[in-house]
């Protein structure tokens, strides 16, 4: 599988970073290193995304467990114990063999992250993922959260679905310093992290969000996917209460003459879940890399 598909190559060419992208693309591989396997085994949170095989809509969801619930079971495979509840919009996709999935493990304590993309191979009690691509990212735009605690005995409250953001959702998104986005292309799916100071995501209407695309590793995997396929799924996580807001819809990238990039996301469906995850994190220390917008 090549490092980049046509969508990423087109955006790299448009922005003028093809040479740099070729250099950073050397980090893309299929094998899970010993260090990566150890990192996975220490984490309580996995964010996974992909397309629903029935509707085609793209969703991003959290999966949690005690450390070691994610295990490298081979040089190119991880096994995830458990999964999202049946009410989660991604549950059907993860139960369908061969579904393309993207995943990211982000550790706010160390500001490290690891991405693994491949195919779901569901089994009783979990879902292995056969890796097509495994790679790390720099810590830019990750907010440090020093500690977390696990709250036992809480189950997700009833899921609410609407076709647009409600007033409470608008306030939640505007206060967010982090979200996750899943995008897709002909060869698979990819989940990435977006971070910034609170307010970096703007709500322009109950059906539209906008955020700046900050400088990164020049791979343009997310924007490259959107160049080829506008479908996307967003996950906003309340780090203090465990609540989630999941959005599915379509996104496009606007390129300015000054070289700035803005992503505009149109909401098709919104899903809210109270106490979706049993993790409660300490207050954030914003990344020093966050731009002053």
N, C-alpha and C positions, 0 to 999 in steps of 0.2 A: 504494500500500500504506500503510495507516494506521500511525501511530507505535506504537500498542499494540493488542493483541487482547484478547478478553474476559477471559482469565486474568490478564493483567497489570493490567487495569483493576480486577478484583475484589480483587486483593491490595493495590493502591494504595488502594482505598477502605477495605479492612479495616484497614490500617495508618494511614490518615489523611493521605496525602501526595499526593492527586490534583492539587492545585494546583501543588505543586512538580514533580510528574512531568510536567505539561503544559509547564512551563518548560524542564526538562532535555530533554524530547523534541524540542525544536527543533533539537538537535544531530544528530538522525537524518536522514540523506539517502541518496541513491543515487549521487551523483557522487563520484569519487575526486579529491581536490584535488591540486594540484601538490606541496604539502608531503607529503601522504599517499603519493603515488607515490614520492617520493624516499625516504621512510622505509621503505617496503616494499623498495625496491631495495637497501637496506643490510643487510638481515637474513639470518641463516643458518638461521632456524627459523620454521616455520609450524605451528600446531596447528589441525587441522581435524577436524570431527565431523559425524555424520549417522546416519540409520537404514540398516541393512542391508536392501535391498529383498526379500531372500528370507526373513529371519527376523523383521524388524521391530525387532531389537535395536539399540540406539544405542551407537555407539562413538566414542572420541576418539583421534586418532593424531597423532604427530609426522611432519613432512616436513621434510627438511633439504637444503641445497645451499650452494654458494658464493654470496656476495652477488650479486644480480641474478637469482637463480633465480626470484624472484617479481617480475613486471613488470606494471605497469599498461599494458594494451594498448588501452585506450579509457577514456572517462569513466566507464563502468560495468562494466568487466571487468578481471580480472587473469588472467595466465597463469602457471601454476606448472610449472616444468620438473621432470620426474621424478614421484615419488610414493612411497607406502609400498610395501614389498616384497609379493609375492603372498601371503605368510603372514600379513600384517596383517589383522585382522578387518574393517577398513574398506576394504580393497582393492576388493572387489566393488562397493561403493556408489560409489566414486569412478570406477569404470569404466562405470557405468550412466548414460547421458544423462538429465539432468533431475533427478537425485537432489538433494533439498534438503540443503545443507551450511552449516554455520557455521564461521567461522575466526577466529583471533586471532593477531596478530603482537605479541609482547611482547619488548621489548629490556631485559634486566636492567641493562645498562650505564647507560642513561638513565632507567630506570623509566617508559618510555612504552609504550603499547599501542594497537593499532588493531584494530577488529573489522569484519569484512565477511561478510555473510550473503547467500546467493543459491542458484544452481543450478549443479551441475557439468556441464560440457560436455566430456567426455574427448576427447583427441586422441592421436595417436601421440606418445609421449614426454612426456606431461604431461596436465594438466587445467585448462583455463580455468574460471573461475567468473564467471557473470553476476550482478552485484550487485543485490540488492533493498534492502539497507541497509548503510551505511558510517558508522561513528562511532568516536570516540576515547573514552577513559576517563581519569579522574584517576589519579595514581600511587599512591594509597593501597593498602597491603598488598602492594606489589611489593617483593621483597627485591633489593637492589642486588648485582649480580655484575659486578665491574669488567672482567674479561677472559675470553676463551675461546680455546681452541686446537682446531684440527681434526686428528683422528687418522686418518690415511690407512691403508688396507689392512685395516681391521677390518670384518667383515660380521656382521650379527646372528646370534647363536647360535640353536639350535633353540628354537622357541616351545613353552612349556608351558601347557596349559589345564586348569583345574579348575573346580569349581563353588563353591569357597569359598577363603578366604585360608589360606595356609600360615603356619607360625610366622615364617618370614623375611619374608613379606609384612606381617604384623602389625607387626614391628619397623620395617620400611621406612616404612609409613604413619604410624606414631606419631612418627617422626623428621622427617617431611616439613614443609617450610615453605611449599610451593606445590603446587597441583594445578589441573587444568583440567577443566571439566565441560561436556558437551554436553547440551542439552535440545531438545525438539521441540514443535511445535504444528501446527495444520492448515495454516499457510501456509509453514512452513519449519523451519529449525534454527538454533541459536545456540550459540556456544562462549564461555564466560567463564572468568575466572581467579579463583581463591580463594587467599588467602595469609594467613599469620599466624605467630606464633612456633611452633617445633616443639612438637607436642603439641596443636595446635588441632584436629586431626582425631583423634577417639577411636574406637577399635575396641572395640565392646561384645560382639562375638562373631565367630567366623570368617566369618559371613555378614552382618554389619551394621556400618556406619560411621555416625558422627554428627559434625556440625560446626556451629559457630555461624554464623549469617548476620549478618555485621557491617554496620553502616550504610554505605550507598553513595549512588548517584545518584538513588535513589527511582524508577527505572524499573521495577524488579522484573521484569526480563525472564526470568531463570532461574526465580525462584519463580512467576512468572506462567505460564510454560510448564508447570511441575510441577503447578500448580493445575488445568490443563486436561488434561495427559497426564503420567503418572508416570514414563515411560521416561527413562533418563539413562545417559550413559557418562562415566566418569572416566579421566583419565590422570595418573599419578604418574610424574615423570621424575627419575632419579638424575642430578643435574647434574654429579657428579664422575666417574661411570663410563659414562654414556650408557645405562644400563639403563632399562627401562620396566615399569610395571605398569598394565595396562588392565582396567577393570572395567565390566561392563554390568549393569543391573538396574533397579530402580524406587526412587523417592524420594518422600518426603512431608515437608511442613513443619509443625512444631509451633509454635503461637503461644502465648506465656505471657501471663498477666494483667499482668505487669510490662513488656510490650512487647518481650520478647526472642524471637528466632526461632531454631529449631534444625532442621536438615535431617537426616532419618534415611534412609539409603540401604541397601537390601537387595541383596546380591550375587546375581546369576544365574550369571555366568561371570567367571572371572579369567584373564587372559593375561599371561604374563611373558616378556620377551625381554631377554637379556643383550646389551650393546653394540648396542642398537637404533639409536642415533644416534651419529655420529662426533664430537660436540662435547663438550668437557670444560671446565667453567666453574670460575672461582675461587670461594673460600669466600664465603658471603653476608654482607651487612650488612643486618640485619633492618630493615624499614621502621619509622620512628618512629611511624607510625599504628597499628601492631599493638596491640590491646588486651592488657592484662595479665589473662589468664583465671585 
